Amino acid sequence: MKTFLAGIFLLIIGFANSQTTAYTGENDLKAQLGADLQRKNALGAVATIDYGLSEYFSVGLQSAYIFKAKEIDGTPLQFKDRFDAKIRLSASLGDTFRFPENMDFYPGINVGLRDVGGHIGFRYYFNNGIGLFTEGQFVIEKYTNTIESNNRLNNQFAVLAGLTFDLHHEPN
């Protein structure tokens, strides 16, 4: 097992020579697919797409679906309880913090079906077009003061993690 892990590590290091730039600015196009981890044993899938507007800002869409939660506090869940969609605006600060070009740090805001919130994320590309991302999302303001039990999904702190794809890179 140690040999296998060492081999994977060396393979990732070897890909470092053909890295994708984590954020190229205007017309940059990134997609992310991953897991959505929330409290109450809620596990789901998330997909995002971000389009570069300028050197530092991008706009995007996010969709999430919680599939591992049958009920919350005894209340059965319906599709509308499991699904969420958001519009997002991110600021790419990898250059500001002088990260290598294959890494990006991006805080931002999102407006969703249930709340207005924020996100803080990190992308790392280890080859030409594919990498890993992790993101924390938090609620700033909920649309209603009375939270029904089943409205807690997609309306609380969440950790997202998965694969990120550069859809605008030019092959070598």
C-alpha angles and dihedrals in degrees: 000000000000090000091050093050091046089052092051090048092051091047091054091047089049091055089056090087092065099045127160118230106253094221126008100179125230114041092008111150123199131173126193131195121185154117124301111212119192138161123275089052090288114161125176148149127263134194126189136178124194128191122199114239098176143343092296110015134072134175125210153159129244131195126185136181124190110213104164102068123082098181141351118221090343095308114123115233126237129196092267089056093052100043127077135170130190141183111221139196118196136186114216107218102168092108092045091057091040095240117167111274093256091061130070135183114200129180119184151146131257135196113206142171092270107026152352111254149150139243137204117197146170130208127195121186116200099179142011104305107351135077146134131275138189126188138178118211125195137181120247099174131004118213093231134036093214108070114198113213093249092048091068092082112091088008100084141058111307136183117215123194135166146088127337124201129202103219094180103050121122114229118240 
